[in-house]
Amino acid sequence: MSAPATTGAYLLDLPGLTPYSEALSLMANMAGARSQQAIPDTLILLEHDPVVTLGTRTDVAQELPHPALLEQRGIPVVEVARGGRATYHGPGQLVGYPILDLAPLGRDLRRYVELLEAALIGALAELGVAAEARAGEEHTGVWVEDRKIASIGVHVASWISTHGFALNVDCDLEPFDLFVGCGLQDSRYTTAASEAGRPIGRAEATAAVLTHLGQQLGHTWEALPA
């Protein structure tokens, strides 16, 4: 298929840390507006307070064998409607929630996931990190050799997407040791800053992600009107 024509899209870049419950409500509102054609495609970017989310394919007994460890750290566990399995969100991780009409992508969910992977791989290359996608549904996301650097989990209703991706920019990786991330027993995690061997802030990571996601989607970004 040919690349989509360039079109305008909204960007909502939330400062500070956003509680997960607030993000869920915001996504639902935006998805409703998008389905009614009240807004164009919209990307929400944010960082979350620490939280572990469980996708629809999560095996709780396998992936959260010791939930008390998360409770001791004050990290809540939330079940959500996105695909995928258990993952962690927290400060220093850039989370993106694209609210998109997937009709221009042929209503092809696999193509959409591959597009997100390609955008993140391009963004990481710009940051000085050589990353790749790996074969197999269990390896959805972006990897640096055997280390996972970005997770992807999406939900689609009436071909409007919610949820999205989480890129480890410069976050604390210790919480990933408290559960079985993505259902992979031997999974290891890394950050862009660690792989690049230099500090990488949210602003630099955001700029790279916007460039490459915009290219993949054929979008130019403008601030969501107040």
TORTIGU-739523 format. One record per residue (C-alpha): residue in one letter; chain; x, y, z. Coordinates in steps of 0.25 Angstrom, whole numbers. Each point is the difference from the previous one (the first is absolute). Layout:
% residues N
<r:a c:A x:X y:Y z:Z>
...
***
This chain:
% residues 226
<r:m c:A x:0 y:0 z:0>
<r:s c:A x:5 y:14 z:-3>
<r:a c:A x:3 y:10 z:12>
<r:p c:A x:-12 y:8 z:5>
<r:a c:A x:-1 y:14 z:-5>
<r:t c:A x:5 y:11 z:10>
<r:t c:A x:-11 y:5 z:9>
<r:g c:A x:-1 y:8 z:12>
<r:a c:A x:-1 y:-7 z:14>
<r:y c:A x:-2 y:5 z:14>
<r:l c:A x:11 y:-2 z:11>
<r:l c:A x:-3 y:1 z:15>
<r:d c:A x:13 y:-1 z:7>
<r:l c:A x:-3 y:0 z:15>
<r:p c:A x:11 y:5 z:10>
<r:g c:A x:4 y:-7 z:13>
<r:l c:A x:-6 y:-13 z:4>
<r:t c:A x:-14 y:-5 z:-4>
<r:p c:A x:-8 y:-10 z:9>
<r:y c:A x:-4 y:-12 z:-9>
<r:s c:A x:-14 y:2 z:3>
<r:e c:A x:0 y:14 z:-5>
<r:a c:A x:6 y:-5 z:-13>
<r:l c:A x:-10 y:-11 z:-2>
<r:s c:A x:-11 y:11 z:1>
<r:l c:A x:7 y:9 z:-9>
<r:m c:A x:2 y:-11 z:-10>
<r:a c:A x:-15 y:-4 z:0>
<r:n c:A x:-4 y:14 z:-2>
<r:m c:A x:9 y:2 z:-11>
<r:a c:A x:-4 y:-13 z:-7>
<r:g c:A x:-14 y:4 z:1>
<r:a c:A x:3 y:14 z:-7>
<r:r c:A x:8 y:-7 z:-10>
<r:s c:A x:-11 y:-10 z:-4>
<r:q c:A x:-9 y:11 z:-2>
<r:q c:A x:10 y:8 z:-9>
<r:a c:A x:0 y:11 z:10>
<r:i c:A x:15 y:0 z:1>
<r:p c:A x:11 y:-5 z:-10>
<r:d c:A x:10 y:-11 z:4>
<r:t c:A x:6 y:4 z:14>
<r:l c:A x:12 y:-4 z:7>
<r:i c:A x:1 y:1 z:15>
<r:l c:A x:14 y:0 z:6>
<r:l c:A x:3 y:-2 z:15>
<r:e c:A x:7 y:-6 z:11>
<r:h c:A x:-8 y:-8 z:11>
<r:d c:A x:1 y:-2 z:15>
<r:p c:A x:6 y:-14 z:2>
<r:v c:A x:-11 y:-10 z:-4>
<r:v c:A x:0 y:-15 z:-5>
<r:t c:A x:-11 y:-2 z:-11>
<r:l c:A x:-5 y:-13 z:-4>
<r:g c:A x:-5 y:-2 z:-14>
<r:t c:A x:-10 y:-10 z:-5>
<r:r c:A x:10 y:-11 z:-2>
<r:t c:A x:6 y:1 z:14>
<r:d c:A x:1 y:-13 z:8>
<r:v c:A x:0 y:6 z:14>
<r:a c:A x:5 y:-13 z:7>
<r:q c:A x:12 y:0 z:-9>
<r:e c:A x:3 y:14 z:-2>
<r:l c:A x:-3 y:5 z:14>
<r:p c:A x:5 y:-11 z:9>
<r:h c:A x:3 y:10 z:12>
<r:p c:A x:-10 y:11 z:-1>
<r:a c:A x:4 y:4 z:15>
<r:l c:A x:13 y:5 z:-6>
<r:l c:A x:-7 y:10 z:-8>
<r:e c:A x:-9 y:4 z:11>
<r:q c:A x:12 y:2 z:9>
<r:r c:A x:6 y:10 z:-10>
<r:g c:A x:-14 y:7 z:-1>
<r:i c:A x:-1 y:-4 z:-15>
<r:p c:A x:-15 y:-3 z:-3>
<r:v c:A x:-4 y:-10 z:-10>
<r:v c:A x:-11 y:3 z:-10>
<r:e c:A x:-8 y:-9 z:-10>
<r:v c:A x:-2 y:7 z:-13>
<r:a c:A x:-6 y:-3 z:-14>
<r:r c:A x:12 y:1 z:-8>
<r:g c:A x:7 y:-12 z:-7>
<r:g c:A x:13 y:-6 z:6>
<r:r c:A x:4 y:-4 z:13>
<r:a c:A x:5 y:6 z:13>
<r:t c:A x:9 y:12 z:-1>
<r:y c:A x:5 y:12 z:9>
<r:h c:A x:-1 y:15 z:-2>
<r:g c:A x:7 y:10 z:8>
<r:p c:A x:8 y:13 z:0>
<r:g c:A x:11 y:1 z:-11>
<r:q c:A x:-9 y:-8 z:-9>
<r:l c:A x:-6 y:7 z:-12>
<r:v c:A x:-14 y:-6 z:-2>
<r:g c:A x:-8 y:3 z:-13>
<r:y c:A x:-15 y:-2 z:-2>
<r:p c:A x:-3 y:2 z:-15>
<r:i c:A x:-15 y:2 z:-2>
<r:l c:A x:-1 y:-4 z:-14>
<r:d c:A x:-10 y:-3 z:-11>
<r:l c:A x:6 y:-13 z:-6>
<r:a c:A x:-8 y:1 z:-13>
<r:p c:A x:11 y:7 z:-7>
<r:l c:A x:9 y:-12 z:4>
<r:g c:A x:-9 y:-10 z:-6>
<r:r c:A x:-6 y:-4 z:14>
<r:d c:A x:12 y:-9 z:1>
<r:l c:A x:4 y:-1 z:15>
<r:r c:A x:13 y:-8 z:-3>
<r:r c:A x:4 y:11 z:-10>
<r:y c:A x:-3 y:11 z:11>
<r:v c:A x:8 y:-7 z:10>
<r:e c:A x:12 y:-2 z:-10>
<r:l c:A x:-1 y:15 z:-3>
<r:l c:A x:1 y:3 z:15>
<r:e c:A x:12 y:-9 z:1>
<r:a c:A x:7 y:7 z:-12>
<r:a c:A x:-3 y:14 z:5>
<r:l c:A x:7 y:-4 z:14>
<r:i c:A x:12 y:-6 z:-7>
<r:g c:A x:2 y:12 z:-9>
<r:a c:A x:-2 y:9 z:13>
<r:l c:A x:11 y:-8 z:7>
<r:a c:A x:9 y:0 z:-12>
<r:e c:A x:-1 y:15 z:1>
<r:l c:A x:4 y:-1 z:15>
<r:g c:A x:12 y:-8 z:-3>
<r:v c:A x:-6 y:-14 z:3>
<r:a c:A x:-1 y:-12 z:-10>
<r:a c:A x:-13 y:-7 z:3>
<r:e c:A x:-8 y:-10 z:-8>
<r:a c:A x:-13 y:-7 z:0>
<r:r c:A x:0 y:-15 z:3>
<r:a c:A x:-9 y:-11 z:-6>
<r:g c:A x:-11 y:-6 z:7>
<r:e c:A x:-12 y:6 z:7>
<r:e c:A x:6 y:-3 z:14>
<r:h c:A x:12 y:10 z:-4>
<r:t c:A x:-9 y:11 z:-5>
<r:g c:A x:7 y:13 z:3>
<r:v c:A x:14 y:5 z:-2>
<r:w c:A x:13 y:-6 z:4>
<r:v c:A x:15 y:3 z:1>
<r:e c:A x:5 y:-14 z:-2>
<r:d c:A x:-6 y:-8 z:12>
<r:r c:A x:-4 y:12 z:8>
<r:k c:A x:-14 y:6 z:-2>
<r:i c:A x:0 y:15 z:-1>
<r:a c:A x:-15 y:3 z:-4>
<r:s c:A x:-13 y:-7 z:2>
<r:i c:A x:-12 y:0 z:-9>
<r:g c:A x:-15 y:-3 z:4>
<r:v c:A x:-12 y:5 z:-7>
<r:h c:A x:-15 y:0 z:0>
<r:v c:A x:-9 y:2 z:-12>
<r:a c:A x:-15 y:3 z:1>
<r:s c:A x:-7 y:3 z:-13>
<r:w c:A x:14 y:2 z:-6>
<r:i c:A x:3 y:11 z:9>
<r:s c:A x:13 y:-3 z:8>
<r:t c:A x:3 y:2 z:14>
<r:h c:A x:12 y:-3 z:9>
<r:g c:A x:13 y:-1 z:-7>
<r:f c:A x:15 y:0 z:3>
<r:a c:A x:10 y:2 z:12>
<r:l c:A x:14 y:3 z:-3>
<r:n c:A x:10 y:-1 z:11>
<r:v c:A x:8 y:13 z:-1>
<r:d c:A x:7 y:1 z:13>
<r:c c:A x:-8 y:-7 z:11>
<r:d c:A x:2 y:-9 z:12>
<r:l c:A x:0 y:-14 z:-5>
<r:e c:A x:-1 y:-7 z:14>
<r:p c:A x:-15 y:-1 z:0>
<r:f c:A x:1 y:-9 z:-13>
<r:d c:A x:7 y:-10 z:10>
<r:l c:A x:-13 y:-1 z:8>
<r:f c:A x:-8 y:-7 z:-10>
<r:v c:A x:1 y:-8 z:-13>
<r:g c:A x:-1 y:11 z:-11>
<r:c c:A x:-7 y:-4 z:-12>
<r:g c:A x:-1 y:-14 z:5>
<r:l c:A x:15 y:-2 z:-4>
<r:q c:A x:7 y:-8 z:11>
<r:d c:A x:14 y:4 z:-4>
<r:s c:A x:-4 y:14 z:-5>
<r:r c:A x:10 y:11 z:2>
<r:y c:A x:-2 y:15 z:-1>
<r:t c:A x:8 y:12 z:-4>
<r:t c:A x:-1 y:15 z:-2>
<r:a c:A x:4 y:10 z:-11>
<r:a c:A x:9 y:7 z:9>
<r:s c:A x:7 y:-13 z:4>
<r:e c:A x:2 y:-5 z:-14>
<r:a c:A x:5 y:14 z:-5>
<r:g c:A x:9 y:2 z:12>
<r:r c:A x:-5 y:14 z:2>
<r:p c:A x:-11 y:7 z:7>
<r:i c:A x:-13 y:1 z:-9>
<r:g c:A x:-11 y:9 z:5>
<r:r c:A x:-15 y:-1 z:-3>
<r:a c:A x:1 y:12 z:-9>
<r:e c:A x:10 y:-6 z:-9>
<r:a c:A x:-7 y:-13 z:0>
<r:t c:A x:-13 y:7 z:-3>
<r:a c:A x:5 y:7 z:-12>
<r:a c:A x:6 y:-13 z:-6>
<r:v c:A x:-13 y:-7 z:2>
<r:l c:A x:-8 y:11 z:-6>
<r:t c:A x:8 y:0 z:-13>
<r:h c:A x:0 y:-14 z:-2>
<r:l c:A x:-14 y:-3 z:4>
<r:g c:A x:-4 y:11 z:-9>
<r:q c:A x:7 y:-5 z:-12>
<r:q c:A x:-6 y:-14 z:2>
<r:l c:A x:-14 y:5 z:1>
<r:g c:A x:1 y:12 z:-10>
<r:h c:A x:-3 y:10 z:11>
<r:t c:A x:5 y:14 z:4>
<r:w c:A x:-3 y:3 z:15>
<r:e c:A x:-7 y:12 z:6>
<r:a c:A x:-4 y:3 z:14>
<r:l c:A x:-13 y:-5 z:4>
<r:p c:A x:-9 y:13 z:1>
<r:a c:A x:-4 y:4 z:14>
***
